[in-house]
C-alpha cells in the first residue's frame, strides 16, 4: 500500500510542476496543493523509514 501511495505522491508532484505555469490563478493553487500533498507524503515515508532503521539498529 505504501508503494502505491508513494507512486501517487510522485505523480502529484510531477503534475503539480506541469500545472504551475497554467493560465489561471485557480490552476496555480491546485498545482501548489498537489505538489504540497505529494512532498509531505514523501517526507513522511522517508522519516518513518528512517525511524524503523534506527530502532532496528539499536535493538542489536
LOSE-776267 format. One record per residue: residue number from 0; x, y, z of N, C-alpha, C in turn. Coordinates in steps of 0.1 Angstrom, whole numbers. Example, Ala and Ser with C-alpha at 12.3 -4.5 7.8 and 13.67 -1.06 7.14 Angstrom:
+-------+-------+-------+-------+-------+-------+-------+-------+-------+-------+
: mimar :   npx :   npy :   npz :  capx :  capy :  capz :   cpx :   cpy :   cpz :
+-------+-------+-------+-------+-------+-------+-------+-------+-------+-------+
:     0 :   132 :   -57 :    78 :   123 :   -45 :    78 :   132 :   -33 :    78 :
:     1 :   128 :   -22 :    71 :   137 :   -11 :    71 :   129 :     0 :    79 :
+-------+-------+-------+-------+-------+-------+-------+-------+-------+-------+
//
This chain:
+-------+-------+-------+-------+-------+-------+-------+-------+-------+-------+
: mimar :   npx :   npy :   npz :  capx :  capy :  capz :   cpx :   cpy :   cpz :
+-------+-------+-------+-------+-------+-------+-------+-------+-------+-------+
:     0 :     8 :   -12 :     0 :     0 :     0 :     0 :     9 :    13 :     0 :
:     1 :    19 :    12 :     8 :    28 :    24 :     8 :    35 :    27 :    -5 :
:     2 :    38 :    16 :   -12 :    44 :    17 :   -25 :    34 :    24 :   -35 :
:     3 :    22 :    20 :   -35 :    12 :    26 :   -44 :    10 :    41 :   -41 :
:     4 :     9 :    44 :   -28 :     7 :    58 :   -23 :    19 :    66 :   -27 :
:     5 :    31 :    60 :   -26 :    43 :    67 :   -30 :    44 :    71 :   -44 :
:     6 :    39 :    61 :   -53 :    38 :    64 :   -67 :    28 :    75 :   -70 :
:     7 :    17 :    75 :   -63 :     7 :    85 :   -65 :    12 :    99 :   -60 :
:     8 :    20 :    99 :   -49 :    26 :   111 :   -45 :    36 :   117 :   -55 :
:     9 :    44 :   108 :   -61 :    53 :   113 :   -71 :    45 :   119 :   -83 :
:    10 :    35 :   112 :   -87 :    26 :   117 :   -98 :    20 :   131 :   -95 :
:    11 :    16 :   133 :   -82 :    11 :   146 :   -78 :    22 :   156 :   -79 :
:    12 :    34 :   153 :   -76 :    45 :   163 :   -77 :    47 :   167 :   -92 :
:    13 :    48 :   156 :  -100 :    50 :   158 :  -114 :    39 :   166 :  -120 :
:    14 :    26 :   163 :  -117 :    15 :   170 :  -123 :    15 :   184 :  -118 :
:    15 :    19 :   186 :  -105 :    19 :   200 :  -100 :    29 :   209 :  -107 :
:    16 :    41 :   203 :  -110 :    51 :   211 :  -117 :    46 :   214 :  -131 :
:    17 :    39 :   205 :  -137 :    34 :   207 :  -151 :    23 :   218 :  -151 :
:    18 :    15 :   219 :  -140 :     4 :   228 :  -140 :     8 :   242 :  -134 :
:    19 :    19 :   243 :  -128 :    22 :   255 :  -120 :    22 :   268 :  -129 :
:    20 :    25 :   266 :  -142 :    25 :   278 :  -150 :    13 :   279 :  -159 :
:    21 :     2 :   274 :  -153 :   -11 :   274 :  -160 :   -16 :   289 :  -162 :
:    22 :   -26 :   290 :  -170 :   -31 :   304 :  -173 :   -38 :   310 :  -161 :
:    23 :   -45 :   303 :  -153 :   -54 :   309 :  -143 :   -48 :   308 :  -129 :
:    24 :   -53 :   316 :  -120 :   -48 :   316 :  -106 :   -53 :   303 :   -99 :
:    25 :   -65 :   298 :  -103 :   -70 :   286 :   -97 :   -62 :   274 :  -100 :
:    26 :   -57 :   274 :  -113 :   -49 :   263 :  -117 :   -35 :   263 :  -109 :
:    27 :   -30 :   274 :  -107 :   -17 :   275 :   -99 :   -20 :   271 :   -85 :
:    28 :   -31 :   274 :   -79 :   -34 :   270 :   -65 :   -36 :   255 :   -64 :
:    29 :   -42 :   249 :   -74 :   -44 :   234 :   -74 :   -30 :   228 :   -75 :
:    30 :   -21 :   233 :   -84 :    -8 :   228 :   -86 :     0 :   228 :   -73 :
:    31 :    -1 :   239 :   -66 :     6 :   241 :   -53 :     1 :   230 :   -43 :
:    32 :   -12 :   228 :   -43 :   -18 :   218 :   -34 :   -13 :   204 :   -38 :
:    33 :   -13 :   201 :   -51 :    -8 :   188 :   -55 :     6 :   186 :   -51 :
:    34 :    15 :   196 :   -54 :    29 :   194 :   -50 :    31 :   193 :   -35 :
:    35 :    24 :   201 :   -28 :    25 :   201 :   -13 :    21 :   187 :    -7 :
:    36 :     9 :   182 :   -12 :     5 :   169 :    -7 :    15 :   158 :   -10 :
:    37 :    20 :   158 :   -23 :    30 :   148 :   -27 :    42 :   149 :   -19 :
:    38 :    47 :   161 :   -17 :    60 :   163 :   -10 :    59 :   159 :     5 :
:    39 :    48 :   163 :    11 :    46 :   160 :    25 :    45 :   145 :    27 :
:    40 :    38 :   138 :    18 :    37 :   123 :    20 :    50 :   116 :    18 :
:    41 :    58 :   121 :     8 :    71 :   115 :     5 :    80 :   118 :    17 :
:    42 :    80 :   129 :    23 :    88 :   132 :    35 :    83 :   123 :    47 :
:    43 :    70 :   121 :    48 :    65 :   112 :    58 :    71 :    98 :    56 :
:    44 :    71 :    93 :    44 :    76 :    80 :    41 :    91 :    79 :    44 :
:    45 :    98 :    89 :    41 :   113 :    90 :    43 :   116 :    90 :    58 :
:    46 :   108 :    98 :    66 :   111 :    99 :    80 :   106 :    86 :    88 :
:    47 :    95 :    80 :    84 :    91 :    68 :    90 :   100 :    57 :    88 :
:    48 :   106 :    56 :    76 :   115 :    45 :    72 :   128 :    47 :    80 :
:    49 :   132 :    59 :    82 :   145 :    62 :    90 :   143 :    58 :   104 :
:    50 :   131 :    60 :   110 :   128 :    57 :   124 :   129 :    41 :   126 :
:    51 :   123 :    34 :   116 :   124 :    20 :   116 :   138 :    14 :   116 :
:    52 :   146 :    20 :   107 :   160 :    16 :   107 :   168 :    19 :   119 :
:    53 :   165 :    31 :   125 :   172 :    34 :   138 :   168 :    25 :   149 :
:    54 :   155 :    21 :   150 :   151 :    13 :   161 :   156 :    -2 :   159 :
:    55 :   158 :    -6 :   147 :   163 :   -20 :   144 :   178 :   -20 :   147 :
:    56 :   185 :    -9 :   145 :   199 :    -9 :   148 :   202 :    -9 :   163 :
:    57 :   193 :    -1 :   170 :   196 :     0 :   184 :   192 :   -13 :   191 :
:    58 :   183 :   -22 :   185 :   179 :   -34 :   191 :   191 :   -45 :   191 :
:    59 :   200 :   -43 :   182 :   211 :   -52 :   180 :   222 :   -51 :   190 :
+-------+-------+-------+-------+-------+-------+-------+-------+-------+-------+
//
